[in-house]
Amino acid sequence: MTDAVKHGLVPWSEDGGIRTVGVLTNGGDAPGMNAAIRAVVRAGLHEGYRMLGCRRGFHGLWRGDMVELDGRSVSGRLQYGGTFLMTARSQSFNTPEGVEKAFEMCRVFCMDALVVIGGDGSLRGALDLSRMGLPVIGIPSTIDNDVGCSEYAIGYDTALNTAMSAIDKLRDTATSHERCSCIEVMGRRTGYIALNVGVSCGAEVILIPEVEMDFDRDVARRLLECHNSGKSHYIVVVAEGAGDTVEISNRIETQTGIESRVTILGHLQRGGSPSTRDRMMASWMGTLAIKSLVSGDYGHVVSYRQGRVITIEIEEALQMTKTISPEEIETAYQIAL
Ligand code: F6P
C-alpha cells in the first residue's frame, strides 16, 4: 500500500496498488529526454501499468494537461532532441498551493505514481509531491550535469559534443587570423561543460565559477605565454556563470594586444540528436525508475555512481553535492600549453 493511501490522502486505487503511472519532463530540455520517456513508458507497459504523459512539465500536471501513452506513442522518438511531452519552467507549481493542486490533479486522473525527468529544480518538485505521499521517482536530466547525487545527468554528453564541434570550427578561423576566440558555454552556476569541453578542445584558458579567476595571472599572462611559445590561436572557454564574456574578451584585447572575438553558444547546446551515451543512460535510468516502483522503492532518484545506475532515497539525494576541484582545472592547464 502506498503512503498516500495509508494516510487516506489518495482514494483512487482501492487496493492501494499502482495501476497508472505518469511521466513528465520539466525545466530546461536536454537531448535524451525522449529516450528516457520511451524507456519509462515501455518498461511501465511491460509491467502492466497504464501510462499517462503530463505535457509541459509540472505546469501541465497542475492544470491537468494529460495524454494517454501506449507503446506506439513513443515509437520513432529516441533519436530526436527536445522532449515530445514538452517542458516548462513552472511558476504555477512553485507554491504550496500549486503543489497541492498538482497532487489533487493526480487524484482526478487516477495517477498512482509519477516519474519526473529533469534537473535539480525538477527533482525538488518531485520531493514536494513525495512529501504529500505521492510515489515518485526522479531521473536526472540536464545539460549542466549539476545534479549533486548523480555523476551523470542525461543530455550532458550530447551538449559536450555539440560545444566541442563548434569550438573545433572556431579554432580554424582563430588560427588563420591569429586571434583569440572567447566562447561562452552554458552551465548555469557550474562549470562542468566548460571544463570538459575545454579539455576536449585543448583550450588555452578555461574559466569556471568554481575557481576564482585572477585576470592578470590566469588570462593575460597565460595568453602571452602561449603567444611567446609560438601558438597561433588562443581558445578561451568561459562558463556562463564565470563572468561577462564580452568584458573578458575586451580586457584580453586591451591587456595583451591579441585580437579577440566572442561566440556565445547558448541554446544550440540544448538541441540535437542525443549521443549514444545519452540514449543508453536514458534507457537504463528510465527502466530502473519503473523497476523501483514495482519493488515499492518510492521516493527515490535514479543516479549514476561509480559506473552503476542505482537509486537513492530522494531526501538524501537532494542533500548531496558535488563540485569541481582547483586541481582538476590545474591539470587541464598543464596539458594545454
Ligand atoms: O539548465 C539548463 C540551462 O540550459 C542552463 O545551462 C542555462 O543557464 C539555462 O538552462 C537557460 O535557461 P532558459 O532556457 O530558460 O533560458
Residues whose N, C-alpha, C, O or C-beta is under 5 A from the ligand:
A	BS01	F6P	G28 T142 D144 M186 G187 R188
